[in-house]
Amino acid sequence: MRAIASSVRLARAPAVGRRGALDGRRAIARRASEGATGARVDGDDDDDDVVESASDADGTTTTTATTTATIVEAPASMPVDAKESATPIAVDGAYELRQRTTPKRFAVADGELGNVLTASAGIPLRLTSGLACHGYGAKIVDGEAPAGTYTLWSGSGRRVEETSDVAKFPKPEKTLKLYQFQGCPFCRKVREAIVSLDLDVEIYPTPKDGPEYRPYVREVGGRAQFPYLVDENTGKSMYESDDIISYLYETYGPGKANITPLLTNPFTSITAGFAMLPRLGKGSAYKPSKKPENMQPIVFYGYEASPFCVLVSEKLCELELPYLMRNCGRGSPKRQELFEKRGTFQVPYIEDPNFGVAMFESADIVAYLQETYGA
């Protein structure tokens, strides 16, 4: 696959002193070498009373191609030691595309069928929530897709044209920050909402017994309850999934009166919980990891309803790895962005600025994360 130049907005991992003093610093760049749910389902969001198991994955990778991105500094909000680091990261955003298997849309890797099936439980329970952007529509029109244009299908002189309302909505100047963990149904509701609004959000995972972000939320917010949203554009920080969803729709969407019904009905938290039950708590409990100092968030293209993306999100959460979630549900302009970047659209897709690695395929990504960051 040929490399295509593009720009991706990355957020540098900020620093917070042990006494709560915020100190943002730019990481030092140089070229990289070679590189369930136990949550309660009731009227409140999840807190410290959640402990579940997690899982590992193995695999190998090979080098095939490169692409480019831009690394920029973001405001401080994450607890890491206040020391400079010589962590290898992508210089000028150069990424190696590594793959063990050839990317294939909707194909299941050998030995992964059980994981994919259990991760698909949310599809019949949550329907289109977490799948498509607000106002999504699709129709067949005359004319095949022009070269270099993403489309769901094109052939025989016709193509599928997808639209949504997200281009009309205001976007935050500073990236939103969400502290959450994968196995929490209340967190899932918020993740579905940010897909609907096509928001990019920095995710700081808070698995049970995680040493960094869960204690940090307890320190700054007063309790280890999740999800917890921080919006530095307005100075707002808040708990409670329903409050967060209302705030996001009012501030960055069509208004809280137009919240997608699947996010507000009385059974939302129940169905969100049942959707994760087959995963037996994966993405809820911390597994020891070795993160570089001043870690850059991993860039993750995906969306909540994809079972393949679920598997990657679980591993990121278990290892407590921060990531920039570039949501690209149906109707998202970021589908065209990724198509231009790689000549195809397929998720999950990650770019790791800490080691200059880019990768498709959920099984390969999970193996890479475990091998690179697992302790």
N, C-alpha and C positions, 0 to 999 in steps of 0.2 A: 504494500500500500504506500503511495507516495505521501510525502509530508506536505502539509498545507499550512501556510503562516496564518496565525490568528492572534487575538489578544483575549486573555481571560483574566478577570479581576480576582486576585487572590488576596486574602487577608493574612497579614503577619500575626503570628501568635504573640499577643501582648503579655506583659508581665505585671504581677501584683505581688508586693512584698508580703511577708508573713504577718505584718501588722495591718495589712489592708491598704498600704500605700500603693497607688497605681503608678507604674513606670513603663511606658511604651518605648520599645527600642527596635530599630531595624536590624534584622538578622544579617550576618556576614555571608555574602554569596560567593561561591566558587564552584567550578564544574564538578559534577558528581563523578565518582568513579563507577565501576560496574555495579554496575549495580549488584396456657401458659400463663404464660402470664401468671405471676403470683400477685398481681395488683388487685386491690379490692375494687369491686364494681358497685359504687354507691354514689352519693351526691358530692363527694369531695375528691380532689385530685390525689394522686399517689404520693406517699411519703416514705419514710425510712422502713416501714414494715413490709418490705418486699425482698425476698431472697429466692433465687431460682438458679438452675444450673446453666452451663454454657458448653460450647463445643469447639473443637479444633478442626483444621483442614491442612492437608499437605499438598505440595505440588512443585513444579519447576517451571522456569521461564526461559525464553530465548529472545534475543534482540532482533528487531526487524525494521524499525523506522523512527523518525523524529518529527516533532512539531514544535511550535513556539507559543509562549504566553508571557504576560507581563506580571511581575510581582510588585505589589504596592503595600504600603504600610497601613495598618488599621489601628483604631484606638485601643487602649489597654482595657482588658476586662478579664483576663484569664490568670489563674495562679500558677506561675512557674518561678523557679529560682532566678534572682536578679543577677545573672552572670552572663558575660558574652560567650558566644559559642562559635566554634569553627565547624558546625554541622554542614556536611556537603548538601548543597541544594542546586537546583537548576540555574545555571548562569544564563542571563538573558532569556530565561524561560525555555531552554532547550530540553525536550523530553524524548526519551527512547520509548518507542512503542514495543512493549514486550508481550509475547503471547506464546502459550503452550499449545493452544488449539486455534484453528481458524475461526474467527467470529462468524456465527450463523444466527440469524434472527429466529427466535422462538425455539431454538434447538436446546436440548437438555444434555449436559455433559454426562459421560459414563459415571454411574454410581451416584448421580445427583437427583434421580427421579423422586425419591422419597422426600428429600428436602424441598424440592420445587413444589410438589403436591401439597405438603403441609403449609408451605409459605403462601399457597394460593387460596387458603381458606377465607381470606377477606373478600375475595371477588364476589361470591354469592351472598355474603352477609352484608357487605358495605356497598355493593353495586358499583356505581360510577364514582363514589366519593374517593378522592385520592388518585383518580384516573385522568380526569379532564379538567381543563381550565374553565372558569366561570363563563357562561354564555357560549359554550362549545357547540359547534354545528358542523356537519359534514354533508357534502353532496357530490354527485358525479357530474362533471362538466365536460364539454367537448374540448379536445386538444390534449395531447400528451404533455407531461411535465417538461419544461425546458431543461436543458443540460445544467447541472449544478443546482437543481431545485429539489428540496425534499418533498416527497408526497407519500401518502400511505400506499397508494397503488396508481400505476400508470400503464396503459396498454390499449391496443386496438383503437387508437385515436381518442381515448378518453382518460380522465384521471379523477382521483378523489381530491376535492378541495376542502380543507379544514379551516375553520375560523373560530375566533373567541373574542371576548370583550376585554382581555387583559391590557391591550395597548391603550385603552382609555383610562386606566387606573394610574394614580400617582405612584412613583417608586421611591423608596427611602434612599436618601443620599448616602447615609452610612448603613452598612449591612446590619440587619437585625441579628440578635444573638438569642439562641434558644437552648436552655439547659433542660435535658430530658433523657429518658432511656427507652430503648426500643420495645421492651416488654410491657409498657404501661398503656392501657387503653385511653386514658385521658391525654397522654402525649400523642397517641395516634390521631386523635381528633384534630389536634393542632397541626400535625404534619399534613393531614388531608386538607386542611384549610389553606396552608401555604402553597400546596399544589394548585388548588382552585384559583388563588390569586397570583400564581406564577411568581412568587417571591423567592429571591435568593436569601438564604439564612445560614449564618454560622451556627453549627451544631456543636455543643459541648456535652458529650455523653456523661451521664451520671449513674453508672451501674452501681448496684449494691456493693459496698465496701471499696468503691473507687476512691483513690487517695487524693484526688485534686478537685474536681469540679463539684462533687456533692458537698464536701466540707466548705467549699467556697460559697456556695449558695446559702448554706446554713449561716455562714458568717455575715454575708452582706444583706440577706433577706430575712434572717431571723429563724428560719426553719428549713429543713431539707425536704421540701415538697415540690413535686414536679407535675407538669411543666412549669418553667419559670422563664419569662420573656424579658429581655432588656432591649429597649429602643433608645439609642443615644441621640436620635434625631429630635425626640420630644422630651427626653429625660424620664420616660415612663419605664417602670419595672413592675411586673405583676405575676402573681400566681393565678390559679384557677383557669382551667381550660376554656370554659364558656366565656369568661371575661376576656381572655386573650383572643379568642375567635371574634368576639364582638368588636374588640379594639382594632384588630387587623382589618376587618371588613369596613369599619367606619373610617379608618385612617388611610388604608391602601387598597380599598376596593369600592364596590358600588353602594356602600352603606350597610349598617347592621340590619336594616329592614329587609335586605336582599340576601341574607345568609342562606346558603344552600340548605334546603330542608333536611338532607341526610346528616347535617352537622348539628341540628337543633332539636330533633324529635326526642321523645322521652326514652327511646330505646337505643340511642346513639352509643352511650357508654357500654351498654350491655353487648350490643353486636360487635363493637370494637374489641371488647374483651374476648368474646367467643372467637373472633377472627384470629387471635393470636394463641388461642388455647392449644392447637395442634403442635405448636413450636415448643411447648413444654418449658417455657421460661427462657429460651435463648434470647440473648440481648438484654438480660436483666442483671446478671452477676458479673463482677469484675474478674478478669483473668490477668495475671501479672504481665506487664508490658515494659518495654525499654524504649522510651521516647527521647529523641534528641532535645537538647535545650533549645529554647526559642523555636519550637516546632511550628512550621507553617501548616495551616489547615490543609488537609488533602481535599482536592476539588473532586466532587462527586456529581456526575450527571445521572439523574434518575427520577423516579416518582414513586409515591407510596404504594400504589396498587400493584406494581410489578413484583411478582414473587422472586425474580432474580435479584432485584434491587434490595428486597427484604434481607436476603442472605448476606449481602455486603454490609447493610446497615447494622445487622446483628453483630458482625465481627468488629466493626468500627466501635460499637458501643462496648462490647466486652473488653476490648483493649484500651478503652477510654481515649480514643484518638479523635481529636477535633477535626471537623471537616466543613467545607463550604458546600452546602447543598444547593446545587443548581437545578431546581425543579424544572422538569420539562414534560408535563402532562400533555395530553392531546390538546392541540390548539396553541401550544407554547411556541413563541418565536425562537426559543433556544434549540428547538429541533433543527431548524435551518442552520443555526450557528454550529452545532456539532457536525452536521452534514458537510458544511464547508470546511471545517477543521480536519475531518478524517475521510471525507468522500463517501460516508455512509452514516446513517443514524442507527445506533444500537445502544441500549443501556442494559446493565450498568456500564459506565465508563468512568475511569478515574485518572487524574493527573496528580502525582505526588511530587511537589516541589522540593521536598526534603532530599530526594534521591534521584530526581530527574526522570521518573518512570511514568509512563502512561500505559493503560491496559483496558481491554474489553474482557468480557466473559466472567460471570460471577464466580465460578469455581477457581479460575486463575487468580482473580482479585483476592478472594478469601485466602488462598494459599500464600499469595505474596504478602498480605498484611500479617499473617501469622509468622511467616519466616522472617520478615523484616522487623517487626515490632514486638512479637511475642517473646516473653522473657524465658 
